[in-house]
Amino acid sequence: GACSRLSQVTETSTSVEEEIPDREELAKFFRESSEHRSRMREERRKQSVRALDRRNYETNDHVDRAGRMRKLYGEWYEEVASLEAMLSLKYETYCDENQPVLWPVLPFKTFKAFGFLIL
């Protein structure tokens, strides 16, 4: 009776002790987890810096574009820029409203089959 229960408890406690990792393994696991979190934090920081650099580049490109337009069109550059923006807006609005099919969508060889000659 009592001896068999004692042997069962001893067997159970032995199997539980085998399932619990030792302190060195736990310390190694936590150290690796901490290092991984640090690397991931650093990678996210680098990505946000890259995104900020990209936004700054796009902003500076806009400034450079204004300078190029001033150089090309002289005193008329603002009027040309506004006309260009208006035309671009009309085009985008038309495309959004009408969803035009872009043509030609056929490969070049297909045109030969239909008898078209494209140079």
C-alpha positions as CSV (number, residue, x, y, z in Angstrom):
1,G,0.0,0.0,0.0
2,A,2.1,2.8,1.3
3,C,5.3,1.6,-0.3
4,S,3.7,1.4,-3.8
5,R,2.3,4.9,-3.4
6,L,5.8,6.1,-2.4
7,S,7.3,4.5,-5.5
8,Q,4.6,6.1,-7.7
9,V,5.3,9.6,-6.2
10,T,9.0,9.0,-6.6
11,E,8.6,8.0,-10.3
12,T,6.2,11.0,-10.9
13,S,8.6,13.5,-9.3
14,T,11.5,12.0,-11.3
15,S,9.6,12.5,-14.6
16,V,8.6,16.0,-13.6
17,E,12.2,16.8,-12.8
18,E,13.2,15.5,-16.3
19,E,10.6,17.8,-17.9
20,I,11.9,20.9,-16.1
21,P,14.8,22.4,-18.0
22,D,17.9,23.1,-15.9
23,R,18.9,26.6,-15.0
24,E,21.6,26.9,-17.6
25,E,19.2,26.0,-20.4
26,L,16.7,28.6,-19.1
27,A,19.4,31.3,-18.8
28,K,20.5,30.5,-22.4
29,F,17.0,30.7,-23.7
30,F,16.3,34.0,-22.0
31,R,19.6,35.4,-23.1
32,E,18.9,34.4,-26.8
33,S,15.3,35.8,-26.5
34,S,16.6,39.1,-25.2
35,E,19.2,39.3,-28.0
36,H,16.6,38.5,-30.6
37,R,14.3,41.2,-29.3
38,S,17.2,43.7,-29.4
39,R,18.0,42.8,-33.0
40,M,14.4,43.1,-34.0
41,R,14.1,46.5,-32.3
42,E,17.2,47.7,-34.1
43,E,15.9,46.4,-37.4
44,R,12.6,48.3,-36.9
45,R,14.5,51.4,-36.0
46,K,16.6,51.1,-39.2
47,Q,13.5,50.6,-41.3
48,S,11.8,53.7,-39.9
49,V,15.0,55.7,-40.6
50,R,15.0,54.4,-44.2
51,A,11.3,55.4,-44.6
52,L,12.1,58.9,-43.2
53,D,15.0,59.3,-45.6
54,R,12.7,58.2,-48.5
55,R,10.1,60.8,-47.5
56,N,12.9,63.5,-47.3
57,Y,14.2,62.5,-50.7
58,E,10.7,62.8,-52.2
59,T,10.2,66.2,-50.6
60,N,13.6,67.4,-51.9
61,D,12.8,66.0,-55.3
62,H,9.7,68.3,-55.4
63,V,11.9,71.3,-54.5
64,D,14.4,70.3,-57.2
65,R,11.5,69.9,-59.7
66,A,10.4,73.5,-59.0
67,G,14.0,74.7,-59.7
68,R,14.2,72.7,-62.9
69,M,10.8,74.2,-64.1
70,R,12.0,77.7,-63.2
71,K,15.1,77.1,-65.3
72,L,13.1,75.7,-68.2
73,Y,10.2,78.1,-68.3
74,G,11.6,81.2,-66.7
75,E,9.0,83.6,-65.3
76,W,6.2,81.4,-66.7
77,Y,7.1,78.3,-64.6
78,E,4.2,78.7,-62.1
79,E,1.6,79.0,-64.8
80,V,3.1,76.0,-66.7
81,A,3.2,74.0,-63.4
82,S,-0.5,74.8,-62.7
83,L,-1.5,73.9,-66.2
84,E,0.4,70.6,-66.0
85,A,-1.2,69.8,-62.6
86,M,-4.7,70.6,-64.0
87,L,-4.2,68.4,-67.0
88,S,-2.9,65.6,-64.8
89,L,-5.9,65.9,-62.5
90,K,-8.3,65.8,-65.5
91,Y,-6.6,62.7,-66.8
92,E,-6.7,60.9,-63.5
93,T,-10.4,61.9,-63.0
94,Y,-11.3,60.6,-66.4
95,C,-9.5,57.3,-65.8
96,D,-11.2,56.9,-62.5
97,E,-14.6,57.6,-63.8
98,N,-14.4,55.7,-67.1
99,Q,-11.9,52.9,-66.4
100,P,-10.6,52.9,-70.0
101,V,-9.0,49.8,-71.5
102,L,-5.4,50.3,-72.3
103,W,-4.7,49.5,-75.9
104,P,-2.9,47.7,-77.4
105,V,-2.9,44.8,-75.1
106,L,-1.9,42.3,-77.8
107,P,1.7,41.3,-78.3
108,F,3.5,42.5,-81.4
109,K,3.4,39.1,-83.2
110,T,-0.4,39.1,-82.9
111,F,-0.6,42.3,-84.9
112,K,1.2,40.6,-87.8
113,A,-1.3,37.8,-87.7
114,F,-4.1,40.4,-88.2
115,G,-2.3,42.0,-91.1
116,F,-1.2,45.2,-89.3
117,L,2.2,46.5,-89.9
118,I,3.7,48.3,-87.0
119,L,7.1,49.9,-87.5
